Amino acid sequence: MNPNTAVWLFLSVQAVGIALWLTLAALNNLRDFAGSAAAVGATMAMQPLAQEPRIPTPLFSRALRSASLHRGALAALLLLQALGAALGWIGCHALLIQGDLAAARPWLNGALAFMSAALLAMHLSGLWFGYWIRQETLQLTHIALLLWTGVAFLLFNLIP
């Protein structure tokens, strides 16, 4: 395989992976909106910190128990994921079908921007609600996905 084909193939796999991740995340949140809203709500209400052994912390003053706020937060997240997925698939078409990285780049960058916005919203709100105390795996997942978006951005933009 020549180097240009190898680079195209690798970038294509990354582009499809990002578009698929955003699509599946959006579909999962849409398909089980109530369950996802409950999970978001548990973090926003800081329920993991109230489980035994209870963690006494002044952060409890930040807890939000409104189901409407939980659903609104998930709706905003779902919108970011859906918009990112749409842009990602347009970028994939330009890269895979047209073979044009320059044409794909703005679409893929848009997808990565929406993905980053969704992930930062989850990560920063999780930090606000103290998720690092009992939901460290979730926090590490958000960090890993943020790293992936950063590396993908560099890959899509530094390769001529």
N, C-alpha and C positions, 0 to 999 in steps of 0.2 A: 504494500500500500504506500503510495507516495505521501510525503509529508502534508501537502495541501488537503488531500482527501482525509487523512487522519485527523487534522485539525477540524475540518468541516464536520466529520463524524462525531468527534468529541463534543464540539459546540452544539451540534444537533441533539445529542443525547441530553446535554444539560438543559437546553431550551425545552425539549419535550418533558423532561423531569419537572421543571419549574411549572410549566403549563399544567401538567397532570396534578402536581401537588396542590396548586391553587384551585383547580377544578374539583378535585376530590374533597378538599377542605370545605369548599363552598357547598358542594352537594351533600356532604355529611351534615353540615350545619343546617341546611335547608330541609333535608329528609327527617332529621330528628331535632327540629327547632326547639321543642319543649325540653328535651333532654339536655341539649347544648346550653340552653338558657339557664337550666338548673345548675349545670356545672359552672358556668360563668357566675351565676348568682351565689354559689357556694363560696367562691373566692371573694367576690365583692362583699358578701356578708361576713367574711372571715370565719366561716364555720370550721375549717380545719384547725384553727387555733383554739377553738372552744372544745374540741374533742379531748378526752382524757389521754394523757395528763394535760390538763388545761394549761395554756401558756399565758401567764399574766403579763399583759403588755399595754402600755398606753395607746398603742396603735389601734385598739378596738374602737376608739372614737371615730375612726375613718369608715367603719363598717356601713355598708349600704344594703338595706334589706328589702328595698322596693323591687317587686317582680317586674314592674314596668321599666325601671332602670336597667335591670338585667336583660330583658328582652331588647331594649333599645341599644345596649352595648353590643349584643350579639348581632342585631340587624346592621349596625355600622360595620362590624367586623365582616359580616357576610357580604356587604356591598364592596368593601375593599378587596375581598377574595375574588368575587365574581368579576369585577372590573379588571383585576390583575390577570385572571384566567383568560378573559377575552383578548386582552392585549398580547398575552403570551401565545395564544393560538395564532393570532395574526402574524406575530414574529416567527413562529414555527413554520408557517406557510411560506413566508419570504425566504427563510433559511433552507428549509427542506425541499420545497418544490421549485422555487426560483433559484436557489443556490446563491443568494445574494445577502451576505452578512451586512453590508452597508445599509441595505433596505430593511433588514430585520432588526438592526441595532436599536432604532428609536422605539419600536414596539416592545422588544425584549427589555429595554431599559425602563419603559413604562410599567411592564409587568413586575419587574424587580422593585420599582418604586412602590407600587401598591402592596407587594408582598412584604417589603420592609416596613411600610406603614402599618400593616396588619400585625406583623410580629412585634414591632415596637409598641403598638397599642397594648398588646397582650403582656409583653414584658414589663413595660413601665407601669401599667395598671396593677400588674401582679406585685411589683415592688411596692406600690402605694398601699396595697392591701396585705402586705407581709407574707407573700407566698413563699419566699425563700426559707421561711421557718419550718414549714411542714410540707411544702410542695416543691422541694428542691429538684426533683426529676423534671417537673414541668418547666421550671426555670432553666435548667440545663438544655432542655429541648428547644426552648425559645432562643437561647444563646447559640446553639448549634445551627439552627435554621437561619439566624441572622448572619452567622459566619458564612454559610453557604451563599446567601444572597450577595454578600460583599465580594466573595471570591468570584461568583458568577459575573457580577458587574465588571470586575477587573478583566476576566476572560473575554467577555463580549466586547470590551472597549479598548483593550490594549493589543489585541491581535489585529493586524492590518487586513 
